[in-house]
């Protein structure tokens, strides 16, 4: 009897995991593309320079999603994270 309950539980968990996996595939299904002109955009800048540019943009007010300032803030935030040694990747500077 206990084995049967365990099998039912495992089937239930497996079906939930499959549903969650399908939802994630749907959300993250689009591959990210970066134009060749944008690659290395912040290569010559230090983390401190990027942080000051980010803080200046942040202080200039709340920016609506989709605005150029909002996009630039996201780019700067990503560049700051990338220069912080995440993923154990060596800096190319």
C-alpha positions in Angstrom: 0.0 0.0 0.0 2.8 2.5 0.9 4.6 1.7 -2.4 1.5 2.6 -4.4 1.1 5.9 -2.5 4.7 6.7 -3.2 4.3 6.0 -6.9 1.2 8.3 -7.0 3.1 11.0 -5.2 6.0 10.7 -7.6 3.7 10.8 -10.6 2.1 14.0 -9.2 5.5 15.6 -8.6 6.7 14.6 -12.1 3.6 16.2 -13.7 4.0 19.4 -11.8 7.7 19.6 -12.7 6.8 19.0 -16.4 4.2 21.9 -16.2 6.7 24.2 -14.6 9.3 23.3 -17.2 6.9 24.1 -20.0 6.1 27.4 -18.4 9.8 28.3 -18.1 10.4 27.3 -21.7 7.6 29.5 -22.8 9.0 32.5 -20.8 12.6 32.0 -21.8 12.1 30.6 -25.2 13.5 33.6 -27.1 17.2 33.6 -27.6 19.0 36.9 -26.7 20.8 38.6 -29.5 23.3 41.4 -29.2 24.2 43.4 -32.2 27.9 43.3 -33.1 28.1 47.1 -32.6 27.0 46.8 -29.0 29.5 44.1 -28.0 32.3 45.5 -25.9 30.5 48.8 -25.5 31.8 49.3 -21.9 35.1 47.5 -22.3 37.3 50.5 -21.7 35.3 51.7 -18.6 36.0 50.8 -15.0 33.4 49.5 -12.6 33.6 52.9 -10.8 32.9 54.8 -14.0 29.9 52.6 -14.8 28.6 52.9 -11.3 28.8 56.7 -11.4 27.0 56.8 -14.8 24.3 54.5 -13.4 23.8 56.6 -10.3 23.6 59.8 -12.4 20.9 58.2 -14.5 19.1 57.0 -11.4 19.2 60.4 -9.8 17.8 62.1 -13.0 14.4 60.6 -12.1 12.2 57.6 -12.6 12.4 56.4 -16.2 9.5 54.7 -17.9 10.0 51.2 -19.2 10.9 51.3 -22.8 12.6 54.7 -22.7 16.2 55.0 -23.8 17.2 56.0 -20.3 15.6 52.9 -18.9 17.4 50.7 -21.4 20.7 52.4 -20.7 20.3 51.8 -17.0 19.7 48.1 -17.6 22.8 48.0 -19.8 24.9 49.7 -17.1 23.5 47.4 -14.4 24.5 44.4 -16.5 28.0 45.8 -17.2 28.5 46.5 -13.5 27.6 42.9 -12.7 29.8 41.6 -15.4 32.8 43.6 -14.1 32.2 42.3 -10.5 33.7 38.9 -11.2 30.4 37.0 -11.5 30.7 33.5 -13.0 34.4 33.3 -12.4 35.2 34.9 -15.8 38.4 36.8 -16.2 38.1 40.5 -17.2 39.3 41.2 -20.7 40.8 44.6 -19.9 
